[in-house]
Amino acid sequence: MSSKNYLREKAIEPRIYQEILANQVLEKGNSLVVAPTALGKTIVAGLIINQLLVQFPSKKILVLAPTKPLAAQHQKTFQRIFDIPKDQIELLTGSSLPKKRALAWQNACIISATPQAIENDVIAGRFSLQDFSMIVFDEAHRAIGDYAYVFLANRYRKQASKPLILGLTASPGSNSEKIQDVCKNLFIKNIEIKTLQDQDVKPYTNEINVEWQTVSLDQNFLDIKGLLHEFQKEQVLFLKKIGLAKNISMHQMRRIDLLQLQSQIRKNIVQRAEQTPALWAAVSRIAALLKISHAETLLETQGIPPLQEYFERLQAQQNQQGSSKAVKTILADPRVIKAMQLTQQLFEKKQTHPKQEKLIELLQKQFSENPKSKVIVFNHYRDSVKNLVQELEKISGIHPLRFVGQATKQNDKGLTQKEQIKRIEQFRDGDYNVLISSSVAEEGLDIPSVDLVIFYEPVPSEIRTIQRRGRTGRWTKGKCIILMARHTRDEAFYWSSKAKEKNMHAVLQKMQKNPENSLPDKKDLKEKQTTLGKYSDSNIEQVEIFVDSREQASSVAKELLELGAFIRTKQLEVGDYVLGSEIAVERKTVEDFLSSMVDGRLFNQLKSMTETYQSPLVILEGNPTELFSLRNIHKNAILGALSAIAINYRVPILFSQHPKETAEFLYIIAKREQLGKEKDLRIRTGRKGLTLSESQQFIIESLPLVGPTMAKSLLKHFKTVKSIVNANENELQQVDNMGEKKAKKITKLVNSNYKE
């Protein structure tokens, strides 16, 4: 590395393995660094950043993290370790104001950001990634599917002259397919792995003692479990009788198997659309199976209060308009009724899960041995988080703090980012000694290291297991306890996670030893040739497309960028895309088409489009045969809606298989409409053929701080648009509710010279 240094003196003491990792990345190029939590992956990134700032002083660094708190944590870390003005290490998230974002892109040398914020700016054409010497993708295992990491890595590789990509993760996936997918999406050429067993790592790590403790369900639990299981067996028997569910075990009905069966049933309905009464019954049965399977999971792993709340939600659904047949079937079944009655009785008796008693015992033991301990209890279910906090608050010496995500679910209010940060500080300062957390604390938050981590239930994901376990053992010897109920899903989840983690390490070691045969082919990392290549010509003007801001993050907008279109995002009053002065397009997935048909939105949208644009268009995206199988809507009603669109509204319908094909349609139509024609692309509001008074009001409403009511007042007072425009501030203020501020803004607008 260069002798010049942007790192603050004594801010960090790089470990030997961190320096080796940084040098390997700089030497080998795009790399994925896989290392457990607390081995200092962020410091590795910092060492690489330091070298790049020296080597390419005019370039910037972009560090991406999946959550706002984690992005803020990275900003704080880099401000601490780099001898760079703090205002040149910026934080950008979805809540950052446009002015701040523009200044950050212009002036910052290191930007820490959430990927969605950057994705929106790139899609809208506000900024380019060409000025970055490196992009860091933290929690790189997220780089799959439609996640923003995938799009940004691809755009960066195309826009930057010398792109360098660094992926950081504790676990990229449990099998070679998942790991290769991440590597392909991030254009990874090199994998670097560090484990707690490596000789150069051991001096810096602390042992984590992992143990599991089992409890047994009492007879009351087993009685309810038996009733729920009998209901499920009946549904599976029905499915087997009609030739389905051949691979579903009567003794162990896994959720993944049920979901796969549900998908297969829908395919069968599509294939045999004319004779499907038994298959429609199967759809209802599988839905009932999934709901009761979830109820049994709550009983086995969480206990009576969460199960009682779930049953109450099912009863509330039954009373709602349009409740599903599955819910009605469940609540009419005598075995389920009996199970609900037993649950109600146990709930009134305040019966708890045996894991709760074990948890209290473990916490009391921990605090008696070390009163200043800090403990995190992970629980997958937010209902259980709430219940555990309420119970633990009653125990002397235990001071629990609820910690959940930002979303509000039913009566369970979420925590804002500020509230999350405040609670972390309270936990760090010792105001509370037990953090009862949902999965939100597994990833992306600056949670302090703790003495003990307790899994209230095992999770079948190796990524989540590694992240949970990594919350202890950072500075001193750590301990992790996994609670399990015997002969339940708990045991299955535990062994599933253990097998996945073992397989992950084996696959990674193989890929590292033999990267040529394990990493994606170099030809796969080359830019894909667009299917519209024959239509492209770099010498002609660029196609411009207005995209509704609600469609901005869709795969369609990303595909349009790949095709070379210039995207302008705006909240459109009519349509999702505007391709020309007279062409607006409403994009509907099959699911959205059916939903909007039922609730009436579809025909209101069509009416607005036909009144506003001369050539409106609907693109129906997805498998057309699913129109008749996805929802329980009569075929004639769907055919009637399609006929009305074509005949009554005179709106053409184009069918597209997927977002990429939708983008190709949009691009070709926009190209035919725009290129070679001297037309300005503009969006329309309201309907075509406005009356004179409506047109006058429309013009005046475009003035600053003027709404419909004020526009009418101005027109009534001054009579003409010309008189309003020519009025001075004092004359404008004679109109009711026209203050000095509004008058100044209006006169400034109409009297200022136009500057292109």
N, C-alpha and C positions, 0 to 999 in steps of 0.2 A: 504493500500500500504506500501511497504518497506520504512524504514527511509532513506536508502541510496538514493542518488539522482544524476543523470547525467545531470539534467536540470541546466542551468546557473542561478545563483541567480538574481532575479528580471527581468529575461528575459520574463517571463509571469506571470500573476496572474490568475491562473485557476478559472473559475467561478464554483459555486457549482454544477450547472447542468452538466458541463463538467466532473467534478470529479465523479459524480454519474454515468454518461454514461460509463466512463472508467471502473469503478468498476463492473458495470453490465456485460460488455463484458468479463472482466477477470474471472468473476464468472460463466457466462452462456456459454461461448465458442463462436463458430462462430456466428457473429452478423451482422445485417444490421442496420446502424444508418441513420435514415431519418430525415433531418433537413434543414430548409431554408438556403440559402446562407447568410453568415455573422454571423452565430451562432457559428463558430469556430470548425467545424468538424475536421480540421487538428490538432488543439490543443488537441482534444480528442484522436486522433491517437498518438500524441506526449506523452501524459500521459501514454498510454498503452505501448508504445515503451520503455519509461523510466523504467517501472516495469519489462518488459521482459529482458532488458539489465542487470538488477540487478539479476534476477532469472536465466537467461541462458546466462552468459557472453561469452560463446564460440560460441553462435548462432548469426545469422545475421537477419536483418529486410529488407524486400523488400516492397517498396511503388510504386504502379503502377498508372500511370495517362495517359489518352488517347492522350495527345499532348505533344510535346517537351517543349513548354513554361510552361505548368502546371507542368511537371516533374521537370523542372529547378526551378520553384517557390517553390516546396516542398523541394528541396535540400537546397535552400537559407534559407527557414524557419527553417529547422532542424539544419543547421549550426549556425543559430542565437540563437536557444533556448537550444541546447545541448552543454555541456562542453566536447566536443570530438574533437580531431584534425580534421580540415576541410577535410584533404585528406582521412579520414575514412568515410566521408559522400559523396558518389560518385553519379554522374549522368551518366546513360547509355541510349543512344538512338541509332537509326539506323545509325547515322553518327559517333558514337564512334569507334575509331580504334581498331582492334582485340587485340593489345597489352594492351591498356588501359582497355578493357573489362576483359581481363584475370587478370590484377592486381586488378581491382575492386572486382571481384569475390573472389579473394584470400585475400585481405587486408581490404576491407571496412566492417564496421559493420552495416551501413545503406546504402542501394542502392535505389535511386529514378530513375525510368526508365519508358520508354514507353513499353507497353506489347508486341508489335511486336519484339522489340529488344531482349527481354528475351525469347520469343517464339522461335525465330530463333536459339538462343544458346542452348535451351533445346532440340529442335528437332534434331539439329546437334550433340547432345551428348557431347557438349563442357563442359557443367556445369550441376549440379544437384540442385534441390530445397530442398534437405534433410537437408541442413545446416541452414534453416531459421526457426526462432521461430514464425514468423507471416508474412503474406502477406496482405497488405492493397490494396483494389481495390477502387480507387477513381472514382467518376462518375459510380457507380456500376450498374446503370440501363443499361449500355452497355453490361452486361453479358448475352447476348442472341445470338442464332444462332451460326455462325462460328467465332464470335469475339474472339480475343486471350484470353480474360479473362476466357472464358469457359474452354478452353484447359488447361490453366495454373492452374486454381483452381483444376481441376481433377488430373493433374500430381503432384501438391503439396500435395494433400491429400494422394496420393499413396506413395510418396517418403519420406515425413517427418514423424518422429516417433510421434511427438505431434503437429500436425498442428493447427494453429489458423488463421482464416480468418476474416477480418474486411471489410465490404462493407460500403462505404459512398456515399450518394446521397441526392439530394433535392427532387427527385421524382422517385420512382422505376417503375412507370407505372400507367395507369388510371383504370385498372380493376384487379380483383383477379387473372385471368389467367396470365397476364403479370408479376405481382408481384411474383406469385408462381414460374414462370419460372426462374426469376432472383434468387430467394431463392434456388431453386433446383440446378441451375448451380453453385452457390457459396457454396452449402452445409450449408445454413443458418439454425441455430437452434433457433435464438432469434432475435426479431425485437425491436429496441428502437426508439421511435418517439418523436421529440420535435417540437412544433409549437410556433409561435410568441405570442399565447394567453396563453401559460403555465405560471403559477404564478412564477416559478423559473427562467423563461426566461425574463419576462417583464422588470425587472430592467435594463437589458443589451441591450434592443432593442429600436429602434425608429419607430415611426408610419410611414407607407407609405400610403400616400393619393393617391388612384387610381381613376381616372375619365376617361370617354370616351367622345369624342367630335365628332359629326357627321357633314358631309358636304353633299351637294346634287350635283349630276352630272348635268351639263347643257344640253341643247337640242342637241348640237353637239355630245356629248358623247352618248346620248340616241339614236341618229340616227344610229351611228356606231354599237352600241350594238344591236339594232333591226335587222340590216342587218346580223350580225354574228349569232344572235339567230335564224333567219329564216333558214339560211343554216344548222344549227345544227338540227332544227326540221325536216327538210327534210331527213336527214340521219337517225334520230330516227324512222321516219315513215316507211322508207324502211326496217329497221331492225324489226319493229313490224309486217310488212306485211309477212315476212318470218318466223314468229314465235319466234323472239328474242326480247330483250329489253322490256319484259313485265313489269319489275319493274322500268324502267327508266321514270322519270317524264318529261313531255314536258316543264315544267316551271322551273325546277331546276335539271339540269344534273350534278350531282356530279362526280368529277374525279374518286373517289373510285368505284362508280357504273360502270363507263365506263371501268375501268381497269378489274373489275370482269367480265363484259360482254365480253371483249376481250379474257380473259382466257377461258370463256365458249365456245366462237366461235371456238377457237383452239381445244378444246376437241371434239367438234362436227365434226370438219374436220377429226380428227383421227378416230372417230367412223364411219364416212360415206365417207371414202377416195375415193370411186369410183364415187360418184355423188356429187360434191361439187362446181359447178359454182356459185351458190347463196351464199354459205358460203365464197368462195374466195372474192366475191364482198363485203360481210359483213366485212371481214378483212380490206379491203381498206376503207370502210365507217367509221369503228370505229377508224382507224388511223387518218382520216380526222377530225372526231369529237374531238379527243383528242387535235389535233393541234389548232383547232379553239376555243375549250374550253379554252386553255391556252391563246390565243389571247384575248378572252373576259375577262379573269382574269386580264391580264395586263392592259386592258382598264379601268376596274372597280377600281382596287386597286392602279395602278401606274400612268397611264396617257398616253399621246400621244407619247413622245420620246421613251420609251421602246417598245411601240406597233409598232412604225415606224421601229425601229431596228429589231424587230422580223419579220415583213413583208419583210424587205430587206433580211433577212437570208433565208426565204422561197423562195424568187425569185432566190437567189444564188443557192439554192439546185436544183431548177428546171433546171438550166443550167449545172448541173454536170452530168457526165455519171452515169447511173444506178439510177437516181432519182426515188422516189416512185410514184406509181399511185395516192396515196392520195394527194401528193403535187400538181401534175398536175390537179387533180380534183378541189382542192381548188382554184388554181390560174386561172382556166377556168370559175369559177362560177361568173355570173354577179353581184350577191349580194356582194361577197367577193371583186370583182374588184371595185365596188362602195365604199365599206368600206375602201379599200386601198387608193382610190382617196381622200376621205374625210380626212383620217388620214394624207395623204401627205399635203393637204391644211392647216390643223390645225398645222401640224409640222412646215410648212414654216411661219405661223403666230405666232409661238412660244406659242401656246396654252398650258397651264399647267393644271394639275389636281388640283381641288379645295383644296385638302389636302396640296398641296405645299404652297398655300397662307396662309392656316391655320397654317402650320408649321412655316412660317416666322413670323407670328403674335405672336405665342406662344414664339418663341425664343427672339423676340424683347422685349416682356413683361418681360420675365425672366431676361434678362440682364439689363433692365432698373431698375428692383427692386433689383437685386443683380448682379452688374457688374462682380464680381469674380466667378460667377457660372461656373459649369462644367455640360455639357449635353451630353447624348448619344442618338442618333437617330438610331433605329434599322430598317433596311429595308431588306426584304428577297431576293430581286433581285439585283444582282451586277450592272446591267445596270442602275438601278435607283439610286444606291449609287453614281455612277459616275455623273449622271445628277444632283442630289441634291447638290453635292459638287460644281459643276460648277455654279449653280444658287445662292447658299448661299454665295459664294465668292464675289458676287456683292453687298451684303448687309453690310452696315457700322456696325461695332461692332460685327459682327459674323465671326468667324475664323474657318471654317470647316476643318476637316482632314479625308481623305478617309482611311478606314480600312477594308481590305478584306483578304481572305485566300491566301494560297501559290500557288494555281493552276492558270495558265494563261488560260483564256477563250476568244477565238477569239482575238479581239483587246484590251481586258481588261487584262492588265498585273497583275499578282499576286504579293504579297509581300513576300519576304523571311522572315525567322524567325528573322534575325537581323533587317530587316526593320520594322517588327511588333513591336519588343521590343523598337526600337528607337522612333517609333511613340507614343507608350504608354508613354514613358518618356517625349516626347514633350507635350503630353496632360496633364500629371501629373504636369509638370513644368509650365503650363499656357501659353505655346507658342500658343496653339490652345484651344478654349473653347467649341467646338462642335465636337464630334467624330461621323462621319456618318459610320455606320458599318453594314456589312452583318452578317449572323448568327455566324461567327467566334468568335465574342466577347461575345456570349452567354455562352460559356463553355471553360474552359481550359486556360484562360489567366489572368494575374495579372492586371486587369483593375482597376484603382482607383475608389473609391466610388464617385458617382456624385449626384448633387442636383436634377436633373430631368432626367427621362428616358422617351423617346417618342417612341411608336410603330407607325411606319408609316402605318403599317397594322397589324391587329390581326393575330395570328398564331393558327391553330387548335390543336396544341400540348400543353398539360398541362406542360410538362417538359420544353419546350422552353419558355413558358409564365412565369413560376416560375423563370427560370434562368435570363431572361431579367429583370424582376421586381426586382430581387435581386441585381442588380447593383446600386440601390439607397438605402438610409436609413441605411447605415452601421454605420456612426458616428453621423449624425444628422437626423432630420426629413426628410423623402424623399417624392418624388412626382413622379407619373407615369401617363402619359396621353396616351390613346389609340385612334388613329384616325380611323374613319370609314366612308365609303361612304354609304349613306342610300340605302336600297333595293338592296344590292349587296352581293357578297360573303364575304365581310368584316364582315357583321353582322352575317352570318352563322358561320364563323370561330371563332368569339368572343364567341358566346354562346356555341359552341362546346367545346372550351377550358375550359370555365367556368364550364360546366357540368362534364368534365373529371376530373378537379381538385377537385371538390366537391366529386365525386365518389371515387377518390383516397384516400382522407382523411377518408372517411367512411370505405373503405375496410381495410386500415391500422389500424384504431382503433379496428376494429373487429378482425383482425389477432393478434394484440397485446394482446387483452383481452382473446382470446381463441386460443393460438398458437397450441395446440394439434390437433385441427380440421382444422386449417387454413394453417399451414406450411406444406411443403411436408412430406409425410410419412417417418419415419425413414428408412423403408426398401427401399424407393426410393433413399435414400442418400448413400446406400451401393454400393460398386463397382459393376458395371455390369459384369456379367459373359460373357466372350467372346464366340462368336459362334464357335470359333476354339479351344475351350478348349480341345477337344479330340486329337488335334494335338500337344498340348503344353506339354513340359516336362522340368522342371527347371534344370534337371541334364544334358541335352544335350547342345552342343555348340550353340551359338546364330547365327541366320540368319543375314547376312550382305547385305544391299541393298544400291547401289549408287542412289541418288536422285538428279535430276537436280536442281540447285539453284533457278530456276524460279518456280519450283513445291514445294519448301520447305515449304511455308506457306499454302499449300493446305490441305484440309481435309484428303486426301489420306495419306500424310506423317504422320499426327497426328494419324490416324487409324493404320498405320504400327507400330508406337511406342507402341500403346495400345496392339498390338498383340505380342510385345516382340522383334521386329526386331531392329537391330543396324543400325542407319541411318548415311550414310556418304554423305554430300552435296558437290556438285561440279558442275561447269558449264559444262555440257556435250555437246560435239559437235554433238552427235548422240543420239536420243531417250530422253525419260523423266526419265526412270528407267533402271538400269543395274542390272540383277538378277544373272548372272553367266558370266563366261568368254565368252560365245557365245550367251547370251540372252540379248537383249535390247527390251524395251517396249515403244511404243508411246501411250500415253493416250489421247483420244479425247472425249470431251463432244459432244453431238449431234450438238450443235450450232457451236462449233469449227470445227467439221468434215465438215459441210456444207460450212463454210467460207473458210477453207483451200482447199476444193475441187474446189471452184470457183476461188480463186486467185492463184491456182497452187502449194501452199506450200505442200499439201498432198503428191503429187507424188515425189517431190524433197526429202521430208523426207523419203519416202519409199525407194527411190533409194539409199540414203545414208545408211540406215539401212541394206539393203540387201548386199551392197558392204562391210560393215564393220563387221557384225555379221552373224554367221551361222544360228541362230534361232531368227530372229526378230518377233515381235508380236505387234498387234494393239488391244487395249482395247477401245471399244466404250461405253461410259458411258451415261446413261439416258434412256428415253423411246424410243425404236427403232421405234415405230410408228410415233414419231415426226419427224423422218427423212423426211417424206413426207408432213409434215404440217407446220413446223417451218419457212421455207423459201419458197418463190415462185419459186421452182426449179422443173423442170419436173421429174416425177417419174422415167422415163427411164434413165435419166442422173445419178440419184443416184444409181439405180440398176447396171448401167454400171460401175460406179466407184467401187462399192463393188465387182463386178465380176473381174475387173482388179486387185484389190488388191489380191484376192485369186488365180487367174489363172496366170496373167502376172508376178506379183511380188512374188507369192507363199508365201504370208504372211498371217498367220491365223488371224482371227478376233474373239475376245471374246466379248460378250455383257454383260455389267454390269449395274445394275439398279441405283447404287448410289456409292459415294466415299468409303463407308465402304466395299461394295462388291468388288470394284476394289482392295482395300488393301488386302482383303482376297485372291483374285486371285494371286496377286503379292507375298504374303507371302508363299502360298503353292508352287508356281513354284520355288521360291528361295530356299525354304526348300528342295524340291526334287532334285534340282540341286547341292546344296552345302553340305548338311549334310551327313556325312559318306563317303565323297569323298575328296581326298587330292588335292584340287584345290584352287589356289589363285584367289580371285575375283579381276579382273582388268578391267579398262575401255579401250576401243580402240578409236583411232582417225584415221581419214582417212579411206581408203578402204583396204580390205584384199588383199593379193597378191601384195604387193609393189615390185617394181623393186629394183635391188641392189643399184642403185644410189639414188633412193627415200628413201630407208632404211638408207643409209649413211647420207643423208641430215637430215632425221628425228632424228637421234641420235645426230648430231651436234647442231640442233636447240634446244635441251634440255639443252644446256650449258647456263650459265647466260648471259643475255643481247644479246643473239644471235638469230636473226630472219632469215627468209628464204634467204635474200640477203647476209647477213654476212656468213651464213652456206655455201653457194655456193662459196663465195670468199675464205673461209678457205680451202675447199676441193680442189679448183683449185690450190691453192698455195702449200698445203702440200701433195696433192694427196691421202692420206689415213687417215682414222679415227685414226689409231694408231699414226701416225706422229703428228697429232693435239694434241692428249692427252699427248704425250711425250714432246711437245714444251715448252720452258721456256717463261717468260714474254717478253724478248727482241725479240725472234723469232716470237712470236704471233703479236707483234706490227709492224712487217714488212708488214702485210696485210693492205690494204687500209681501213680506218675508224675504225681500231682497236686501241683504245686508251689505256692508262696506266690503267685506272679504269677497263675496260672490261678484259684486260689481267690478272690483279691481281685476279679478281673474278673467272676466269676460272681456273687458276693455283691453287688457294686455294681449289676449289672444287675437282679437280682431284688428288690432293696430300694429302688431309685430310683423316685421318683414319675414318672408318665407326663406328659409335656408335649407338647401338640399343636402 
